[in-house]
Amino acid sequence: MRLDGKTAIVTGGASGFGAGIVRKFLAEGAQVMIADINGDAAQAMAAECGSGTLAQQVDVSDGASVDAMAQAALDSFGKVDILINNAGVTHLPAPLDSVSEEDFDRVFRVNMKSVYLTAKALVPHMKERETGAILNVASTAGVSPRPNLNWYNASKGWMITATRTMAVELAPFGVRVNAINPVAGETPLLKSFMGEDTPEIRAKFLSTIPIGRFSQPEDMGNAACFLCSDEASMITGVAMEVDGGRCI
């Protein structure tokens, strides 16, 4: 029960890595808001997980929607101890000069602007309480980028830099900020990363991961739980690779 008494918001919490984080946090005693652009999926997961959960439809790229999410969490929980910026998108693999402006803007809004919007909505609350933990779900793509995912890679590199500068600025207020860098995992985004899901392409991806498997939502839940718990009270500004050795 490492998160007993804690409250958390997990964006993109109804599927993939976000769902793994939600389940781990609940198992460790936290109350969790499952915030997702798919409101029906968030409601279904909250119903499945039972007490301690709250479902919220949110578009993390829209300021008014993020503000409504933050207020709903504060109204229900009374406080927000932990913020997980997990929601993310990618563009399909393509040469960097052929990605559409529409796809670039979507990656920018969901992967980057969302971190600004959630900080704007919740950091003042954490500063006032002089405590809090923020975890940004970045990617190995921000450290060791693959070709043809240029603008996605860049968005995750931005997130890692944002994590570090947020950590330095917020440390005097008792707020810790870290990131995790997953490798490609068994999530709805996997097919988008690969372009198409075939045994041959899966084998090619797996050949770059020394441990020899894709990451699982449970892997992210375990890492997120540690970094957001009091056990990690001396850790801030870290971008932890949860990647089976991919970045070595």
N, C-alpha and C positions, 0 to 999 in steps of 0.2 A: 504493500500500500504506500508506495513512494510518493504518490500524488494526492494522498488523503487530504481533503479540505481544499484542494486547488480547483479553480475553474479555468476552462480553456475554450478557445475558439479555434476550430480547424477549418480553414477554407479548402474547398475541393474535398470535403470530408466524406462524401457519399460513395466514393469509389477509389480504387487503386491504392497508392501510398497513403492518401488521406484517410481512407477507411481503416487501414492497418494502424495508423496513429490513433484514431478514435478508439478502436477496440482495446489497444494497449492502455491508453489513458484511463478508460473506464475500469479496466481490470485492476489498475493501480490506485483507484479510489477517487479520480477526478470527476467533476461534472463537466460535460462537454457539449458545446454547441456545434452541431453538424451543419456547416454553412456551405451551400453548393448552388451553382447556377441551375441545377436540376432540382427544383423544390420537391417534386414528387419522390425522387430517389432519397433525398434527405429525410423526408417524412417516413418513408418505408424503413430506412435504416434506424431511425429513432424508435420506431415502433418495435423493430426487431431487438434492439439493444435494451429497451426498457428504461427504467428509472435512471435519472442522472443525465439524460440526454435532452437536447432541445434542437429542433430542426429550424433552419432559416434559409429561405431562398435569397441568394445574393449574386449580383454581378460585380465582381471585384474590380472591374475596370471603370465603374461608375461611382462617383463620390457620394451621391445621395443614397445609393444602395448600400455602400459600405457604412455610412453613418447610421443608417437604419439598423444594420446588423449589429454594430457596436452598442447602440442604444437598447436593442432587444436583449442582448446578453447582460448588460448592466441592470436592466429592469428585472430580469429573471434571476440572475445570480447575485446581484448586488456588487459584484467586483469581477474583474478579469485579471487573473494571474498570469495566464499563458496565452500567447498568440502564435498560431502556426500558419505561416504564409505558404500554403501548399499548392493552391490552385495554379495551374499552368497549362500552356498550349504550345504546340510547335507548328511549323510549316512543313509540308512534305519535302523530302529530300530533293534538292534542285540546285543547279549552279547559282551562286550568290546574286548574279546579275539578272536572273530570270524569275526570282521570287516576286510576286505581285506586291504592289504597294499596300493593297488591302490586307494581305497576309502578314506583311511586316508590321503594319499598324496594330493588328490583332495581337501579335506576339509582344509588341511593346506595351500595349495596354494591360494585358493579362499578366505577363511575367514581370514587368518592371513598374508600371504606374501603380499597380495594386499595392506594392510594398509601401510606396509613398502614401497612398490613400489610407491604408490600415494604420500606418504610423500616425498620420494626422488625426485619425479618429480615436486612437487608443493610447498613444504615448502620453498625452497630458494626464490621463487617469493614472497611468503607472508612475509618472513623476510625482504626482500628488501623494500617492501611497508609498513612494520610495521603495518600490519592489516590483518585480515583473520579469518574465522571460519571454523573449521573442525568438522563434526559430524559423528561418527561411529555408525552404526546400529548393536548393540550387541543383547542381548536376555535375557529373564528371565532364560534361560538355563544356563547362566553364573553365576547366583546368587542362583537359586534353581533348581538344575539339576534333570531331569527325568531319570530313569534307561533306559539302552539300547540305549542311545544316547551319550555315554561317550565322544567320540572324538569330536563330535559337541559341546557338553557342554563345553569341555575344550577349544575349539577354541574361544568361546564367552567369557569365563572367561579371556582368554589371551587378547581379544580385550578391555575388561573393564580395565585391568591393563595397556595396552598400552595407552588407552585414558588418564588415570590419569598421567602417566609419561610424555606423550606428553604435557599435559596441564601445568605441572610444568616447563618443559624445555622451552616451547615456549611462556609462559606468558610475559617474559621480552621483547619479540619482537612484542607484540601486537596481538598475535595469540591465539585465544581461541579454546579449544578442549573439546567436550562433547560427550556423547553417549546416546542413548535411548535403553531401554530394552523392546521390544515388547513381549507380550505373543503370543501364536499360533494364527494366523489370517487367514482370507479368502484370501490366496495367493496360487500360484502354489506349494509352499513347504508344505502346510498343509498335503496333502496325504502322503508325504514322512515322516513327523514326526510321523504320526499315523500308518504307515505301510499299512493300508487299510482304506478306507473311508466308514464307515458304521454308521448307526444311533446310534448303541450301543457304538462304539468307540468315536464318537462325543460327546455323552452324558457323557462319562467318562471324556473326556478332559474338557468339560464345567463345570463339577462338581467341578473342582479345581479353577475356576475363580469366585470369589464372585459376581462380577457384572452380571455374567450369560450370557456372549456372547463372541464370538471371537473378536479379534481386527480387525479393518478395515483399509485400506490404508489411509483413511481420518484422522484417529486418529494419525497415524504417521506423516502425513503432518502437522497437527496442532502443534504437539510437536516440530517437526523439525523447523518449521517456527519461533516459539518463541525462541528456543535456538540459532538459527543462526541470529536473528534480533538484532538490537541495544538495544532492551528492555532487553536483557540478557547480557549486556556488563560487568556485575560483576560476571557472572556465567561461571566457567571453571572447568574442571575435574569432572563433574557430570555425573553419569550414571542414567538417569531418567527412572524409571519403568513406562511404559505405558501399564499396564497389568491387569486393572480391579480388583486389589487386589490380584493377583496370589501369590505374594511373601510375603504377610503378614503372 
